[in-house]
């Protein structure tokens, strides 16, 4: 399991997840009140998935059938609320799981 280093700011960063290195671009959508991110290959810049919403309790990569592992957001305060504009990376933390780790959950 790896903690993906999101913060509560519009940002772009790279992160190693398993055997892959990805570029994340995170934004908060003020209109619908949800954080989302784009996922790209860090070496080639090819976008793998656009506007993945950061929602609690589900595999955020499942709809894309990428076989890269799983990403899940968790509310560390147990309030069970999705991240607001100021609490991604603090109250709501995003984790990556290898396929084997996800299966063991």
VMD Tcl script that builds the backbone (N, CA, C; Angstrom):
set m [mol new atoms 315]
animate dup $m
set s [atomselect $m all]
$s set {name element resname resid chain x y z} {
  {N N UNK 1 A 0.851 -1.179 0.000}
  {CA C UNK 1 A 0.000 0.000 0.000}
  {C C UNK 1 A 0.895 1.240 0.000}
  {N N UNK 2 A 0.514 2.200 -0.819}
  {CA C UNK 2 A 1.241 3.458 -0.930}
  {C C UNK 2 A 0.243 4.591 -0.719}
  {N N UNK 3 A 0.631 5.589 0.069}
  {CA C UNK 3 A -0.176 6.798 0.197}
  {C C UNK 3 A 0.184 7.723 -0.955}
  {N N UNK 4 A -0.814 8.121 -1.730}
  {CA C UNK 4 A -0.582 9.035 -2.844}
  {C C UNK 4 A -0.568 10.453 -2.269}
  {N N UNK 5 A 0.483 11.222 -2.555}
  {CA C UNK 5 A 0.687 12.499 -1.855}
  {C C UNK 5 A -0.149 13.676 -2.364}
  {N N UNK 6 A -1.474 13.520 -2.341}
  {CA C UNK 6 A -2.350 14.634 -2.690}
  {C C UNK 6 A -2.302 15.685 -1.586}
  {N N UNK 7 A -2.497 16.934 -1.963}
  {CA C UNK 7 A -2.693 18.019 -1.008}
  {C C UNK 7 A -3.966 18.747 -1.414}
  {N N UNK 8 A -4.391 19.699 -0.618}
  {CA C UNK 8 A -5.618 20.439 -0.930}
  {C C UNK 8 A -5.341 21.634 -1.827}
  {N N UNK 9 A -4.517 21.415 -2.840}
  {CA C UNK 9 A -4.225 22.467 -3.796}
  {C C UNK 9 A -4.270 21.885 -5.203}
  {N N UNK 10 A -4.622 22.721 -6.162}
  {CA C UNK 10 A -4.515 22.315 -7.566}
  {C C UNK 10 A -3.045 21.991 -7.796}
  {N N UNK 11 A -2.764 20.794 -8.300}
  {CA C UNK 11 A -1.359 20.400 -8.401}
  {C C UNK 11 A -1.144 19.340 -9.460}
  {N N UNK 12 A 0.123 19.213 -9.851}
  {CA C UNK 12 A 0.581 18.131 -10.711}
  {C C UNK 12 A 1.820 17.549 -10.062}
  {N N UNK 13 A 1.858 16.218 -9.939}
  {CA C UNK 13 A 3.007 15.554 -9.323}
  {C C UNK 13 A 3.156 14.164 -9.914}
  {N N UNK 14 A 4.316 13.560 -9.718}
  {CA C UNK 14 A 4.530 12.179 -10.154}
  {C C UNK 14 A 4.652 11.296 -8.927}
  {N N UNK 15 A 4.301 10.030 -9.113}
  {CA C UNK 15 A 4.305 9.075 -8.011}
  {C C UNK 15 A 4.521 7.666 -8.564}
  {N N UNK 16 A 5.376 6.916 -7.912}
  {CA C UNK 16 A 5.619 5.517 -8.272}
  {C C UNK 16 A 4.561 4.642 -7.607}
  {N N UNK 17 A 3.840 3.881 -8.411}
  {CA C UNK 17 A 2.819 2.963 -7.905}
  {C C UNK 17 A 3.123 1.583 -8.466}
  {N N UNK 18 A 3.619 0.708 -7.623}
  {CA C UNK 18 A 4.018 -0.606 -8.093}
  {C C UNK 18 A 5.144 -0.474 -9.099}
  {N N UNK 19 A 4.976 -1.090 -10.257}
  {CA C UNK 19 A 5.999 -1.048 -11.311}
  {C C UNK 19 A 5.865 0.163 -12.226}
  {N N UNK 20 A 4.908 1.028 -11.947}
  {CA C UNK 20 A 4.593 2.128 -12.854}
  {C C UNK 20 A 4.824 3.489 -12.205}
  {N N UNK 21 A 5.237 4.450 -13.020}
  {CA C UNK 21 A 5.385 5.831 -12.549}
  {C C UNK 21 A 4.333 6.668 -13.273}
  {N N UNK 22 A 3.509 7.364 -12.482}
  {CA C UNK 22 A 2.390 8.124 -13.027}
  {C C UNK 22 A 2.509 9.604 -12.715}
  {N N UNK 23 A 1.901 10.402 -13.569}
  {CA C UNK 23 A 1.719 11.823 -13.304}
  {C C UNK 23 A 0.247 12.020 -12.935}
  {N N UNK 24 A 0.028 12.696 -11.833}
  {CA C UNK 24 A -1.307 13.039 -11.371}
  {C C UNK 24 A -1.509 14.537 -11.551}
  {N N UNK 25 A -2.670 14.915 -12.016}
  {CA C UNK 25 A -3.077 16.324 -12.053}
  {C C UNK 25 A -4.397 16.409 -11.306}
  {N N UNK 26 A -4.381 17.083 -10.155}
  {CA C UNK 26 A -5.556 17.130 -9.287}
  {C C UNK 26 A -6.172 18.522 -9.270}
  {N N UNK 27 A -7.495 18.558 -9.313}
  {CA C UNK 27 A -8.256 19.807 -9.294}
  {C C UNK 27 A -9.514 19.626 -8.450}
  {N N UNK 28 A -9.957 20.709 -7.810}
  {CA C UNK 28 A -11.238 20.690 -7.125}
  {C C UNK 28 A -12.260 21.362 -8.020}
  {N N UNK 29 A -13.380 20.688 -8.264}
  {CA C UNK 29 A -14.455 21.235 -9.080}
  {C C UNK 29 A -15.425 21.955 -8.147}
  {N N UNK 30 A -15.387 23.292 -8.151}
  {CA C UNK 30 A -16.241 24.084 -7.264}
  {C C UNK 30 A -17.726 23.914 -7.568}
  {N N UNK 31 A -18.061 23.654 -8.807}
  {CA C UNK 31 A -19.465 23.555 -9.207}
  {C C UNK 31 A -20.132 22.340 -8.563}
  {N N UNK 32 A -19.468 21.180 -8.609}
  {CA C UNK 32 A -20.070 19.967 -8.045}
  {C C UNK 32 A -19.466 19.580 -6.696}
  {N N UNK 33 A -18.426 20.303 -6.253}
  {CA C UNK 33 A -17.855 20.077 -4.923}
  {C C UNK 33 A -17.091 18.780 -4.782}
  {N N UNK 34 A -16.354 18.380 -5.827}
  {CA C UNK 34 A -15.627 17.107 -5.808}
  {C C UNK 34 A -14.210 17.312 -6.347}
  {N N UNK 35 A -13.254 16.680 -5.690}
  {CA C UNK 35 A -11.900 16.595 -6.236}
  {C C UNK 35 A -11.892 15.560 -7.347}
  {N N UNK 36 A -11.079 15.780 -8.356}
  {CA C UNK 36 A -10.864 14.766 -9.388}
  {C C UNK 36 A -9.414 14.853 -9.829}
  {N N UNK 37 A -8.962 13.795 -10.504}
  {CA C UNK 37 A -7.591 13.792 -10.999}
  {C C UNK 37 A -7.515 13.132 -12.360}
  {N N UNK 38 A -6.506 13.559 -13.109}
  {CA C UNK 38 A -6.165 12.921 -14.373}
  {C C UNK 38 A -4.937 12.064 -14.103}
  {N N UNK 39 A -4.841 10.938 -14.748}
  {CA C UNK 39 A -3.736 10.005 -14.574}
  {C C UNK 39 A -3.023 9.816 -15.908}
  {N N UNK 40 A -1.705 10.078 -15.920}
  {CA C UNK 40 A -0.912 9.966 -17.146}
  {C C UNK 40 A 0.325 9.125 -16.894}
  {N N UNK 41 A 0.856 8.545 -17.963}
  {CA C UNK 41 A 2.144 7.873 -17.889}
  {C C UNK 41 A 3.204 8.958 -17.702}
  {N N UNK 42 A 4.020 8.856 -16.657}
  {CA C UNK 42 A 4.995 9.900 -16.346}
  {C C UNK 42 A 6.087 10.019 -17.394}
  {N N UNK 43 A 6.406 8.931 -18.077}
  {CA C UNK 43 A 7.476 8.982 -19.084}
  {C C UNK 43 A 7.002 9.532 -20.415}
  {N N UNK 44 A 5.859 9.065 -20.877}
  {CA C UNK 44 A 5.390 9.444 -22.210}
  {C C UNK 44 A 4.423 10.627 -22.196}
  {N N UNK 45 A 3.800 10.884 -21.041}
  {CA C UNK 45 A 2.792 11.932 -20.958}
  {C C UNK 45 A 1.432 11.520 -21.468}
  {N N UNK 46 A 1.298 10.288 -21.941}
  {CA C UNK 46 A 0.019 9.803 -22.464}
  {C C UNK 46 A -0.989 9.716 -21.322}
  {N N UNK 47 A -2.141 10.346 -21.518}
  {CA C UNK 47 A -3.188 10.329 -20.507}
  {C C UNK 47 A -3.874 8.964 -20.513}
  {N N UNK 48 A -3.968 8.379 -19.327}
  {CA C UNK 48 A -4.580 7.058 -19.158}
  {C C UNK 48 A -6.056 7.205 -18.821}
  {N N UNK 49 A -6.386 8.181 -17.968}
  {CA C UNK 49 A -7.778 8.411 -17.574}
  {C C UNK 49 A -7.946 9.875 -17.172}
  {N N UNK 50 A -9.087 10.460 -17.558}
  {CA C UNK 50 A -9.405 11.852 -17.255}
  {C C UNK 50 A -10.436 11.956 -16.143}
  {N N UNK 51 A -10.307 12.973 -15.331}
  {CA C UNK 51 A -11.319 13.394 -14.362}
  {C C UNK 51 A -11.874 12.252 -13.515}
  {N N UNK 52 A -10.984 11.517 -12.891}
  {CA C UNK 52 A -11.398 10.456 -11.974}
  {C C UNK 52 A -11.848 11.125 -10.677}
  {N N UNK 53 A -13.120 10.983 -10.278}
  {CA C UNK 53 A -13.575 11.631 -9.050}
  {C C UNK 53 A -13.011 10.926 -7.815}
  {N N UNK 54 A -12.605 11.724 -6.835}
  {CA C UNK 54 A -12.082 11.181 -5.578}
  {C C UNK 54 A -13.265 10.994 -4.632}
  {N N UNK 55 A -13.835 9.797 -4.659}
  {CA C UNK 55 A -15.001 9.447 -3.847}
  {C C UNK 55 A -14.623 8.313 -2.902}
  {N N UNK 56 A -15.194 8.332 -1.728}
  {CA C UNK 56 A -14.841 7.354 -0.696}
  {C C UNK 56 A -15.325 5.948 -1.006}
  {N N UNK 57 A -14.585 4.965 -0.475}
  {CA C UNK 57 A -15.053 3.596 -0.370}
  {C C UNK 57 A -15.175 2.792 -1.644}
  {N N UNK 58 A -14.438 3.146 -2.692}
  {CA C UNK 58 A -14.529 2.374 -3.928}
  {C C UNK 58 A -13.184 2.396 -4.639}
  {N N UNK 59 A -12.990 1.455 -5.517}
  {CA C UNK 59 A -11.783 1.431 -6.337}
  {C C UNK 59 A -11.958 2.470 -7.437}
  {N N UNK 60 A -11.207 3.552 -7.357}
  {CA C UNK 60 A -11.356 4.647 -8.306}
  {C C UNK 60 A -10.905 4.284 -9.714}
  {N N UNK 61 A -10.087 3.231 -9.836}
  {CA C UNK 61 A -9.627 2.795 -11.156}
  {C C UNK 61 A -10.499 1.708 -11.777}
  {N N UNK 62 A -11.403 1.124 -11.019}
  {CA C UNK 62 A -12.215 -0.003 -11.507}
  {C C UNK 62 A -12.944 0.278 -12.819}
  {N N UNK 63 A -13.537 1.463 -13.016}
  {CA C UNK 63 A -14.268 1.691 -14.272}
  {C C UNK 63 A -13.387 1.669 -15.526}
  {N N UNK 64 A -12.068 1.748 -15.344}
  {CA C UNK 64 A -11.175 1.855 -16.484}
  {C C UNK 64 A -10.521 0.527 -16.894}
  {N N UNK 65 A -10.663 -0.523 -16.077}
  {CA C UNK 65 A -10.111 -1.844 -16.391}
  {C C UNK 65 A -8.652 -1.774 -16.832}
  {N N UNK 66 A -7.815 -1.135 -16.019}
  {CA C UNK 66 A -6.425 -0.906 -16.389}
  {C C UNK 66 A -5.460 -1.982 -15.903}
  {N N UNK 67 A -5.882 -2.813 -14.977}
  {CA C UNK 67 A -5.015 -3.852 -14.402}
  {C C UNK 67 A -3.725 -3.267 -13.833}
  {N N UNK 68 A -3.832 -2.097 -13.196}
  {CA C UNK 68 A -2.674 -1.438 -12.604}
  {C C UNK 68 A -2.670 -1.524 -11.084}
  {N N UNK 69 A -3.713 -2.062 -10.525}
  {CA C UNK 69 A -3.917 -2.028 -9.087}
  {C C UNK 69 A -5.161 -1.197 -8.811}
  {N N UNK 70 A -5.299 -0.758 -7.555}
  {CA C UNK 70 A -6.500 -0.036 -7.156}
  {C C UNK 70 A -6.134 1.219 -6.380}
  {N N UNK 71 A -6.955 2.246 -6.537}
  {CA C UNK 71 A -6.808 3.486 -5.781}
  {C C UNK 71 A -8.107 3.711 -5.024}
  {N N UNK 72 A -7.963 4.022 -3.720}
  {CA C UNK 72 A -9.132 4.216 -2.872}
  {C C UNK 72 A -8.909 5.405 -1.956}
  {N N UNK 73 A -9.946 6.214 -1.759}
  {CA C UNK 73 A -9.908 7.341 -0.826}
  {C C UNK 73 A -10.564 6.914 0.482}
  {N N UNK 74 A -9.986 7.360 1.589}
  {CA C UNK 74 A -10.529 7.027 2.915}
  {C C UNK 74 A -10.602 8.284 3.775}
  {N N UNK 75 A -11.706 8.416 4.507}
  {CA C UNK 75 A -11.877 9.526 5.441}
  {C C UNK 75 A -11.254 9.121 6.759}
  {N N UNK 76 A -10.129 9.728 7.110}
  {CA C UNK 76 A -9.384 9.346 8.306}
  {C C UNK 76 A -10.063 9.824 9.591}
  {N N UNK 77 A -11.062 10.695 9.473}
  {CA C UNK 77 A -11.777 11.179 10.652}
  {C C UNK 77 A -12.990 10.317 10.973}
  {N N UNK 78 A -13.296 9.353 10.119}
  {CA C UNK 78 A -14.463 8.485 10.258}
  {C C UNK 78 A -15.777 9.245 10.081}
  {N N UNK 79 A -15.723 10.455 9.539}
  {CA C UNK 79 A -16.949 11.217 9.277}
  {C C UNK 79 A -17.670 10.697 8.037}
  {N N UNK 80 A -16.962 9.916 7.214}
  {CA C UNK 80 A -17.521 9.330 5.995}
  {C C UNK 80 A -18.056 10.392 5.031}
  {N N UNK 81 A -17.231 11.452 4.836}
  {CA C UNK 81 A -17.569 12.522 3.894}
  {C C UNK 81 A -16.456 12.620 2.863}
  {N N UNK 82 A -16.823 12.820 1.604}
  {CA C UNK 82 A -15.827 13.029 0.559}
  {C C UNK 82 A -15.024 14.287 0.861}
  {N N UNK 83 A -13.862 14.397 0.260}
  {CA C UNK 83 A -12.975 15.537 0.499}
  {C C UNK 83 A -13.605 16.832 0.005}
  {N N UNK 84 A -13.539 17.846 0.846}
  {CA C UNK 84 A -13.939 19.193 0.458}
  {C C UNK 84 A -12.731 19.921 -0.100}
  {N N UNK 85 A -12.857 21.214 -0.350}
  {CA C UNK 85 A -11.767 21.956 -0.983}
  {C C UNK 85 A -10.492 22.042 -0.149}
  {N N UNK 86 A -10.602 21.849 1.166}
  {CA C UNK 86 A -9.444 22.057 2.045}
  {C C UNK 86 A -8.954 20.814 2.768}
  {N N UNK 87 A -9.465 19.637 2.447}
  {CA C UNK 87 A -9.063 18.488 3.275}
  {C C UNK 87 A -8.622 17.232 2.512}
  {N N UNK 88 A -8.295 17.376 1.234}
  {CA C UNK 88 A -7.691 16.252 0.509}
  {C C UNK 88 A -6.230 16.146 0.939}
  {N N UNK 89 A -5.817 14.968 1.331}
  {CA C UNK 89 A -4.452 14.759 1.811}
  {C C UNK 89 A -4.316 14.891 3.312}
  {N N UNK 90 A -5.353 15.392 3.965}
  {CA C UNK 90 A -5.347 15.486 5.428}
  {C C UNK 90 A -6.465 14.606 5.979}
  {N N UNK 91 A -7.706 15.122 5.982}
  {CA C UNK 91 A -8.824 14.299 6.461}
  {C C UNK 91 A -9.100 13.146 5.511}
  {N N UNK 92 A -9.063 13.397 4.219}
  {CA C UNK 92 A -9.265 12.339 3.227}
  {C C UNK 92 A -7.914 12.030 2.586}
  {N N UNK 93 A -7.508 10.776 2.711}
  {CA C UNK 93 A -6.219 10.318 2.209}
  {C C UNK 93 A -6.479 9.288 1.110}
  {N N UNK 94 A -5.634 9.312 0.078}
  {CA C UNK 94 A -5.812 8.422 -1.066}
  {C C UNK 94 A -4.682 7.393 -1.077}
  {N N UNK 95 A -5.059 6.123 -1.229}
  {CA C UNK 95 A -4.115 5.014 -1.169}
  {C C UNK 95 A -4.109 4.229 -2.471}
  {N N UNK 96 A -2.946 3.682 -2.806}
  {CA C UNK 96 A -2.803 2.761 -3.928}
  {C C UNK 96 A -2.543 1.368 -3.356}
  {N N UNK 97 A -3.186 0.365 -3.933}
  {CA C UNK 97 A -3.003 -1.038 -3.559}
  {C C UNK 97 A -2.613 -1.828 -4.797}
  {N N UNK 98 A -1.640 -2.712 -4.661}
  {CA C UNK 98 A -1.337 -3.630 -5.746}
  {C C UNK 98 A -2.539 -4.555 -5.921}
  {N N UNK 99 A -2.637 -5.243 -7.049}
  {CA C UNK 99 A -3.759 -6.186 -7.216}
  {C C UNK 99 A -3.808 -7.221 -6.090}
  {N N UNK 100 A -2.663 -7.685 -5.638}
  {CA C UNK 100 A -2.633 -8.694 -4.558}
  {C C UNK 100 A -3.130 -8.098 -3.238}
  {N N UNK 101 A -2.719 -6.868 -2.940}
  {CA C UNK 101 A -3.185 -6.215 -1.705}
  {C C UNK 101 A -4.689 -5.972 -1.753}
  {N N UNK 102 A -5.184 -5.566 -2.907}
  {CA C UNK 102 A -6.628 -5.287 -3.046}
  {C C UNK 102 A -7.436 -6.570 -2.845}
  {N N UNK 103 A -6.972 -7.660 -3.417}
  {CA C UNK 103 A -7.662 -8.950 -3.276}
  {C C UNK 103 A -7.713 -9.390 -1.811}
  {N N UNK 104 A -6.699 -9.042 -1.043}
  {CA C UNK 104 A -6.626 -9.465 0.360}
  {C C UNK 104 A -7.541 -8.654 1.276}
  {N N UNK 105 A -8.051 -7.521 0.787}
  {CA C UNK 105 A -8.933 -6.674 1.630}
  {C C UNK 105 A -10.266 -7.332 1.891}
}
mol reanalyze $m
mol bondsrecalc $m
mol representation Tube
mol addrep $m
